[in-house]
Amino acid sequence: MHIAINGSKIDITSPESTKKLAENFTKYLDIGSVAFFYGEVGVGKTTFIKYFINAYQKNNKLQTTQVTSPTFNLLNEYKVGDLVLKHYDLYRLKNKSEINNLDLFEDTKDTISLIEWPELVDSNKSFKTVNLFFSYENDFNNRYVRITGLT
């Protein structure tokens, strides 16, 4: 599955297609990368991130761990060798000052940050982001993702 075309609408209706895309996506994020995940509740953001983190673990010959949404604690971290995968869920935050208290981008030299619900994050930050826009179609029967910011 080729995902290098920015802006393409990719069908992720089946769990298998979501998993395959997430596994391929590991090739596009390097240390220091930030990925923003947009979309309604239940559209597949956390599932995609779960497959992404598990693929990173497998690629590094580590046992896969359970990946859950950090909705209540805001951040889950997964150590993969010298790399830390940071999974944020900002759904419950209501204003930008709460974002500032998280120090989202203070130390990114050994991390990849995966951020669900990034709408409050200041878009003028001096870092490059990859954006994933998840959506439903056909009365919630189909799911799609559009990816922008890939190089």
LINGIBEL-V240956 format. One record per residue. PHI is phi in radians with two decimals (NA if undefined). NEAR is the number of other C-alpha atoms within 8 Angstrom. D_LAST is the distance of its C-alpha to the last C-alpha in Angstrom with 2 decimals. Layout:
phi | near | d_last
PHI | NEAR | D_LAST
PHI | NEAR | D_LAST
This chain:
phi | near | d_last
NA | 5 | 16.51
-1.60 | 5 | 13.22
-2.10 | 9 | 10.74
-1.31 | 6 | 7.55
-1.51 | 7 | 9.12
-1.09 | 10 | 8.40
1.52 | 7 | 11.94
-1.20 | 8 | 13.80
-1.54 | 8 | 16.88
-1.99 | 7 | 17.40
-1.31 | 9 | 20.98
-2.19 | 13 | 21.62
-1.08 | 10 | 25.35
-1.55 | 6 | 26.51
-1.01 | 7 | 26.05
-1.13 | 7 | 25.15
-1.22 | 10 | 22.18
-1.12 | 13 | 20.98
-1.09 | 11 | 21.49
-1.11 | 9 | 19.75
-1.13 | 11 | 16.56
-1.07 | 13 | 16.75
-1.09 | 12 | 17.42
-1.15 | 11 | 14.40
-1.11 | 10 | 12.21
-1.05 | 10 | 13.50
-1.31 | 7 | 11.35
-1.82 | 7 | 8.08
-1.92 | 9 | 9.84
-1.89 | 7 | 11.29
-0.95 | 10 | 14.41
1.61 | 10 | 14.32
-1.21 | 13 | 11.69
-2.24 | 13 | 13.11
-2.09 | 11 | 12.96
-1.76 | 13 | 15.29
-2.00 | 14 | 17.39
-1.90 | 13 | 19.38
2.58 | 10 | 22.28
-1.16 | 7 | 26.01
-1.06 | 4 | 28.08
1.45 | 5 | 28.18
-1.46 | 10 | 25.22
2.10 | 8 | 23.55
-1.08 | 12 | 21.35
-1.17 | 9 | 23.45
-1.09 | 8 | 23.86
-1.02 | 11 | 20.14
-1.10 | 11 | 19.96
-1.02 | 11 | 23.09
-1.11 | 12 | 21.69
-1.10 | 13 | 18.51
-1.12 | 11 | 20.80
-1.09 | 11 | 23.29
-1.14 | 11 | 20.80
-1.05 | 11 | 19.80
-1.10 | 12 | 23.55
-1.06 | 10 | 24.35
-1.07 | 7 | 21.76
-1.80 | 8 | 23.59
1.00 | 6 | 26.95
-1.91 | 8 | 27.96
-1.22 | 6 | 29.97
-1.28 | 7 | 28.14
-1.98 | 5 | 29.33
-1.28 | 5 | 30.04
-1.98 | 7 | 27.25
-2.10 | 6 | 28.72
-1.26 | 7 | 27.74
-1.54 | 11 | 28.40
-0.97 | 11 | 29.80
-1.60 | 5 | 32.92
-1.72 | 6 | 31.90
1.28 | 9 | 28.46
-2.57 | 10 | 26.76
-2.10 | 10 | 26.82
-2.02 | 8 | 25.58
-2.26 | 8 | 25.04
-1.51 | 8 | 25.41
-2.26 | 11 | 23.69
1.13 | 6 | 24.88
-1.52 | 6 | 23.89
-1.73 | 10 | 21.14
-2.06 | 12 | 21.99
-1.63 | 13 | 20.29
-1.83 | 12 | 21.39
-1.92 | 13 | 21.95
-1.77 | 13 | 23.13
-2.28 | 13 | 24.92
-1.74 | 11 | 25.85
-0.94 | 7 | 27.85
-1.41 | 7 | 31.16
-1.34 | 7 | 30.25
-1.98 | 6 | 31.74
-2.57 | 7 | 30.87
-1.13 | 9 | 28.51
-1.13 | 6 | 31.05
-1.17 | 9 | 30.69
-1.15 | 12 | 26.95
-1.03 | 8 | 27.88
-1.24 | 6 | 30.28
-1.46 | 6 | 27.64
0.90 | 7 | 25.89
-0.94 | 7 | 22.52
-2.12 | 5 | 20.56
-1.23 | 5 | 23.37
-2.33 | 7 | 22.50
-1.96 | 11 | 18.96
-1.19 | 6 | 19.22
-2.14 | 10 | 20.07
-2.31 | 13 | 18.59
-2.14 | 15 | 16.02
-1.85 | 13 | 17.11
-2.03 | 13 | 17.31
-2.13 | 13 | 19.05
-1.49 | 14 | 21.04
1.03 | 12 | 22.61
-1.49 | 10 | 20.62
-0.97 | 5 | 22.34
-1.52 | 9 | 24.39
-1.25 | 7 | 21.69
-1.08 | 6 | 21.59
-1.35 | 4 | 18.52
-1.62 | 4 | 19.23
-1.10 | 5 | 18.30
-1.64 | 4 | 16.57
-2.37 | 5 | 13.72
-1.59 | 7 | 10.19
-2.12 | 9 | 10.40
-1.86 | 12 | 9.06
-1.97 | 11 | 11.91
-2.07 | 12 | 13.91
-1.91 | 10 | 16.84
-1.65 | 15 | 19.69
-2.61 | 10 | 22.63
-1.74 | 11 | 25.96
-2.56 | 9 | 27.58
0.94 | 6 | 31.01
0.94 | 6 | 33.06
1.23 | 7 | 30.77
-1.49 | 8 | 31.01
-2.19 | 11 | 27.38
-2.20 | 14 | 24.16
-2.40 | 13 | 20.69
-2.37 | 12 | 17.25
-2.10 | 12 | 14.57
-1.97 | 13 | 11.06
-2.25 | 9 | 9.06
1.64 | 9 | 6.42
-1.29 | 9 | 3.77
-2.03 | 3 | 0.00
